[in-house]
Amino acid sequence: MTAETIRPTMPRQRFSGLPWLIVVAGLAAMYIPSFIDLFHGVWGTERNAHGPIVLAVACCYMFVRVRQLREDGLIERRPAPVLGSLFVLLGLLCFILGRSQTVLFMEAGSLIPILVGIVLLQFGLRTCGRLWFAFFFMLFMVPLPASVVDLLTQPLKIGVSYVSELILREFGYPIARSGVILFIGPYQLLVADACAGLNSLFTLEALGLLYMNLVRHQSLLRNFLLAVLIVPISFTANTVRVMVLALITFYMGDSAGQGFLHGFAGMLLFLVALGLIIALDGLLRWVAVSHAKWRGTAVPEALQRQRQTVKPDDSGKFLMNLRVAAMLAVFMVASVGAVQLLVPREVNVVKNGKFDDIVPKRFGDWHEVPSPFLQVNVGIEDGTDRSSDQPYDDVLGRTYINSQGQMVMLALAYASEQTQDVKIHLPEVCYVAQGFSLKDRNRVALPMAAGGQDVMASHFVAVHQKRIEAVTYWVRIGDGFPDGGLAARLKIFKDGMAGRVSDGILVRASSLLQENDRQTDAFALQHRFLEDLQSAMRAGNPGLLVPA
């Protein structure tokens, strides 16, 4: 009788989802409030409506890609703890600063380095590299900084407006243009940022890159050409959209152009763009077939070799270390607490009434008169809700004249809370949008005899057809006078980190010039006017125009 040796069998390792659930809970604590705010903010506008769609598509793509990698045995466990920790810390820092100071591109974009860091901590560089497209695709959900949008959108809007006017005029429609404003028949249409092409350009670029990734062309030249040519495709699609809206308004009225059919024109944009992308890809495929040197292989040889050498073993299981997951969740929850500590709570509002009541109609040698000229608006978007397009709580436009018959136009725009996503429009943007060309812009220091610090103001001359307008303006945010959008954002960020939400005001004085008039005389006149206005308002509203 032989005795059998009973050997204990090792239990088969089961997939445990607990560590991943812990990480997901930490991410939810961080980003669910952020995504809710984004849905009620920039993601809820036509300008950035693609953000949540891109996020959903990226998550679906990552899920499918992970399954594919598991089936192919290409998930390797070679953690990169140092690099992964750096990415996670970078993401947490961006989230804390972005969330507390309403820097939306940092707040939304922080998700990407955090996810990259998690993959690096658990699986290393190779597995992270195989998921690169999902992380890259997420970049298109991030709202662009408004200063970048202002810089890039303006020429796109003017270009779309110009081409739309040119084409419709060729077809005999009564259309004219001033800047980004189209006049067709009795109607006036503003080509807004959403119609400019920049945001739709990012959406269409994301769509094109996803299309290329799914089709998996192996020709780098073909992929590069398709990615680059999406730019003119976006411009063409936006031009079609603007022309359709103009024709809808011309034939059916303004209410139809701003109602359901406005949204339909937006859907038409993407249908036209998608059709052009597919047609262009077909053309490139035909060229590739005609020239054998452009052909790619069905499956890259490197990937074939990789599939032969990598065996689906324990490394192919998408496991996570429980201790690492707990540490990540603790840091994520701690970042939410840090946000609450850094959120600015001190609001400085120095305006104590409506402009109509607190700005005198008569002061010094000046008195208000009915304006014989149409003023350039301080904001170029319609609407009354306070947003990035309509950032003001109160605006005022008046015309004053002195005893010598000299005339100055005054424009004031006030916002009680200056944040990163809602800030004052610079006059240069508004003037160019309404058809003016600008020249001779200078930064000057204006002493105020009525007290207070010197004002850092800007001078420029705006020209539109026969109208020549000299402009003096300044933007006060808190106790400073930032020069340009980036400087304004830095000032808002600095005040926010100090715990303050500062107010802001745009003060603009302008006067019309004849051809022989000297600019220096016009700017001197505006300086005297603004000194007198500051002196008259100092008692009732100290610190409103100039910091006290």
Buried (B, 14 or more C-beta within 10 A) or exposed (E): EEEEEEEEEEEEEEEEEEBBEBBEEBBEBBBEEBBEBBEEBBBBBBBBBBBBBBBEBBEEBBEEBBEEBBEBBBBBBEBBEEBBBBBBBBBBBBBBBBBBBBBBBBBBBBBBBBBBBBBBBBBBBBBBEBBEBBBBBBBBBBBBBBBEBBBBBBEBBBBBBBBBBEBBBEEEBEBEBBBBBBBBEEBEBBBBBBBBBBBBBBBBBBBBBBBBBEEEBEBEBBBEBBEEBBBEBBBBBBBBBBBBBBBBBBEEEBEBBBEEBBEBBBEBBBEBBBEBBEEBBEEBBEEBEEEEEBEBEEEEEEEEEBBEEBEBEEBBBBBBBEEBBBBBBEBBBEBBEBBEEBBBEEEBEBBEEEBEEBBBEEBBBBEBEEBEEEBBBBBBBEEEEBBBBBBBBBBBBBBBBBEEEBBBBBBBBBBBBBBBBBBBBBBBBBBBBBBBEBEEEEEBEBEBEBEBBEBBBBBBBBBBEEBBBBBBBBBBBBBBBBBBBEBBBEBBBBBBEEEBBBBBBBBBBBBBBEEEEEBEEBBEBBBBBBBBBBBBBBEEBBBBBBBE
